[in-house]
Amino acid sequence: MNKQIIYILLIFQFSLFSNTYAQETPKTDDSKKVSKLFRNQEALPIKLSYSTKSIKKDTNDSTYIKTALSYKLEDDSWKTLDVELRARGNFRRKHCYFAPIKIKIKKEASKKTLFKGHKKLKLVLPCLIQKDNNDNVIKEYMAYKLYELISPYNFKTRLVDITLTEPKGKKTKTHNIKGFLIEDDKKVANRHKGKIVERSINPLAQNHLTSVQNSFFQFMIGNIDFSTAKQHNAKLLYIDKNIFPIPYDFDMCGMVNASYATVSQTKNNAIHITSVTQRQYRGFKRVPSIISQVRQEFLQNKNKMIAIVDSFETSFENQKEFEKCREFILSFFNIISNDNRYEEEILSALRE
């Protein structure tokens, strides 16, 4: 059968499933299924050693470098396991001093360690060696924590304090930086007894409630650098005849406002903003009652979301960065609580 016809039939099938279950309330995440690594939310001290230049130049999707990862135990001793690393992310590989990392761990190496059961992990690092680089990491990490409140279909994360030893010829350079670990998408799927979909799915064929929640969240943090249709900075999770989008990678959003952040342009959708600190809603038209429901969910959870932001205040090195971040989130609630602004900035911007 022609591949295009098969694709159309799949979209039609998923559309039927999505419409049938569109208003189904997402299942509650089962915290018991979250691994020990991610159940503890205290920053985990870790040590790594590799050349930032070599990892960007000499690794790709299938090529890794071997090194050791050490992490601090509760008794202040250190445990070490063998890992393999590669750089990930095309933009940051080219423009950042520290490329984001994919960690691969063999089953035998992870036994009797905190990393047991984790074959792959992502490690988010600051982009540049500059002032406020750690604050940018905290802000992006905060975005993941905010989304955990919004939807059970999310990536679990863990903040890490990294001592990175970088070989520089006969010398070494030590970097003390913030970062965070992100669980592999297959772990998310297993936790929800679902599967990751490795194909493009029309956004209107995805679960309506979770899709609108995701769109509001992206608007809240000022992010347009995503596409659930093309799975750009998003994964699709298939559960019980439903497709759920799961967002990730928020470093280009206005809430983070990194020095290297640029406004993403797409071929098919007009982008009307010129700065990442401006907002543009990129959600699609849905059943009006679902959009209204999500608006009320966000308004009802305002205090909880602000409490999450406030809980990170002491983690910031620059108090002004925290204040700007907090004000940015508050400005979102100013929009959705005002009927005129809500109509103008969200309802009038719905895509077909």
Rosetta blueprint (number, residue, H / E / L):
1 M L
2 N L
3 K H
4 Q H
5 I H
6 I H
7 Y H
8 I H
9 L H
10 L H
11 I H
12 F H
13 Q H
14 F H
15 S H
16 L H
17 F H
18 S H
19 N H
20 T H
21 Y L
22 A L
23 Q L
24 E L
25 T L
26 P L
27 K L
28 T L
29 D L
30 D L
31 S H
32 K H
33 K H
34 V L
35 S L
36 K H
37 L H
38 F H
39 R H
40 N L
41 Q L
42 E L
43 A L
44 L E
45 P E
46 I E
47 K E
48 L E
49 S E
50 Y L
51 S L
52 T H
53 K H
54 S H
55 I H
56 K H
57 K H
58 D H
59 T L
60 N L
61 D L
62 S L
63 T L
64 Y L
65 I E
66 K E
67 T E
68 A E
69 L E
70 S E
71 Y E
72 K E
73 L L
74 E L
75 D L
76 D L
77 S L
78 W E
79 K E
80 T E
81 L E
82 D E
83 V E
84 E E
85 L E
86 R E
87 A E
88 R L
89 G L
90 N H
91 F H
92 R H
93 R H
94 K H
95 H H
96 C L
97 Y L
98 F L
99 A L
100 P L
101 I E
102 K E
103 I E
104 K E
105 I L
106 K L
107 K H
108 E H
109 A H
110 S H
111 K L
112 K L
113 T L
114 L L
115 F L
116 K L
117 G L
118 H L
119 K L
120 K E
121 L E
122 K E
123 L E
124 V E
125 L L
126 P L
127 C L
128 L L
129 I L
130 Q L
131 K L
132 D L
133 N H
134 N H
135 D H
136 N H
137 V H
138 I H
139 K H
140 E H
141 Y H
142 M H
143 A H
144 Y H
145 K H
146 L H
147 Y H
148 E H
149 L H
150 I H
151 S L
152 P L
153 Y L
154 N L
155 F L
156 K L
157 T E
158 R E
159 L E
160 V E
161 D E
162 I E
163 T E
164 L E
165 T E
166 E E
167 P E
168 K E
169 G L
170 K L
171 K E
172 T E
173 K E
174 T E
175 H E
176 N E
177 I E
178 K E
179 G E
180 F E
181 L E
182 I E
183 E E
184 D L
185 D H
186 K H
187 K H
188 V H
189 A H
190 N H
191 R H
192 H L
193 K L
194 G L
195 K E
196 I E
197 V L
198 E L
199 R L
200 S L
201 I L
202 N L
203 P H
204 L H
205 A H
206 Q L
207 N L
208 H H
209 L H
210 T H
211 S H
212 V H
213 Q H
214 N H
215 S H
216 F H
217 F H
218 Q H
219 F H
220 M H
221 I H
222 G L
223 N L
224 I L
225 D L
226 F L
227 S E
228 T L
229 A L
230 K L
231 Q L
232 H E
233 N L
234 A E
235 K E
236 L E
237 L E
238 Y E
239 I E
240 D L
241 K L
242 N E
243 I E
244 F E
245 P E
246 I E
247 P E
248 Y L
249 D L
250 F L
251 D L
252 M L
253 C L
254 G L
255 M L
256 V L
257 N L
258 A L
259 S L
260 Y L
261 A L
262 T L
263 V L
264 S L
265 Q L
266 T L
267 K L
268 N L
269 N L
270 A L
271 I L
272 H L
273 I L
274 T L
275 S L
276 V L
277 T L
278 Q L
279 R L
280 Q L
281 Y L
282 R L
283 G L
284 F E
285 K L
286 R L
287 V L
288 P H
289 S H
290 I H
291 I H
292 S H
293 Q H
294 V H
295 R H
296 Q H
297 E H
298 F H
299 L H
300 Q H
301 N L
302 K H
303 N H
304 K H
305 M H
306 I H
307 A H
308 I H
309 V H
310 D H
311 S L
312 F L
313 E H
314 T H
315 S H
316 F L
317 E L
318 N L
319 Q H
320 K H
321 E H
322 F H
323 E H
324 K H
325 C H
326 R H
327 E H
328 F H
329 I H
330 L H
331 S H
332 F H
333 F H
334 N H
335 I H
336 I H
337 S L
338 N L
339 D H
340 N H
341 R H
342 Y H
343 E H
344 E H
345 E H
346 I L
347 L H
348 S H
349 A H
350 L L
351 R E
352 E L
